[in-house]
Amino acid sequence: MMIGRVIGNVWATRKKDSLSGSKLMIVQRLDAVSGESLENFVAVDCVGSGIGEKVLVTVGSSARKALENTEAPVDAAIVGIIDEAKD
């Protein structure tokens, strides 16, 4: 899993049927130690996150399991909103 910040959303009028109803968010990955901003990527939102929130993201087959749809073409899913993180 990784930590990121939601920086935007993606509007897709046409997408795979298995993604119908899913909210797509642009996430900027954050270094867990330094807080430095890293690459951006798109993730399916499973928890109702909003722009500006720190989130917990899972990737790979775990992301598809988070959607409860192992056939969905997803490799990143937001599975938590971070209230606080301590070293």
C-alpha positions in Angstrom: 0.0 0.0 0.0 1.0 3.6 -0.4 0.1 7.1 0.8 -1.1 9.8 -1.6 -3.1 13.0 -1.9 -6.1 13.3 -4.1 -5.4 16.2 -6.5 -8.3 15.9 -9.0 -10.8 13.7 -10.6 -11.3 12.1 -14.0 -14.5 12.3 -16.0 -14.9 9.4 -18.5 -18.2 9.3 -20.4 -17.1 6.0 -22.0 -15.5 3.3 -20.0 -15.6 -0.4 -19.5 -18.9 -1.6 -18.2 -17.3 -3.1 -15.1 -16.2 0.5 -14.1 -19.7 1.9 -14.5 -20.6 3.9 -11.4 -17.0 4.1 -10.2 -15.4 7.4 -9.2 -11.9 7.9 -10.7 -9.5 10.2 -8.9 -6.1 11.6 -9.7 -3.7 10.7 -6.8 -0.3 12.2 -6.2 1.9 9.6 -4.4 3.7 10.9 -1.3 6.9 9.6 0.2 5.9 8.1 3.5 9.0 9.4 5.3 9.8 12.8 3.7 6.3 13.7 2.5 7.9 14.5 -0.9 5.5 14.5 -3.9 6.1 11.7 -6.4 4.3 10.6 -9.5 0.6 11.0 -10.2 -1.8 8.2 -11.2 -5.5 7.4 -11.4 -7.2 5.3 -8.8 -10.8 4.1 -8.3 -12.3 5.6 -5.1 -13.9 3.0 -2.9 -14.4 5.2 0.2 -15.7 8.6 -1.0 -12.5 10.7 -0.8 -12.3 14.3 -1.9 -9.8 16.6 -3.5 -7.1 17.5 -1.0 -7.5 14.5 1.3 -4.6 12.2 2.2 -5.5 8.6 1.2 -4.4 5.0 1.5 -4.0 3.3 -1.8 -3.7 -0.4 -2.7 -2.4 -1.6 -6.0 -2.5 -4.7 -8.2 -4.9 -7.6 -7.5 -5.6 -6.2 -4.1 -7.2 -3.1 -5.8 -9.6 -5.4 -7.8 -10.5 -7.2 -4.6 -11.2 -3.9 -2.9 -13.8 -3.2 -5.6 -15.2 -6.7 -5.1 -14.9 -7.2 -8.9 -11.8 -9.2 -9.8 -12.6 -8.8 -13.5 -12.4 -5.0 -13.4 -9.4 -3.4 -15.3 -8.1 -1.7 -12.2 -4.6 -1.5 -10.7 -5.1 1.2 -8.0 -7.9 1.7 -5.5 -8.3 4.2 -2.7 -9.2 2.2 0.3 -8.9 4.6 3.2 -8.9 8.3 4.1 -6.0 9.2 6.4 -6.8 11.3 9.5 -3.4 11.2 11.0 -0.1 9.5 10.4 2.7 9.2 13.0 6.4 8.2 12.5 
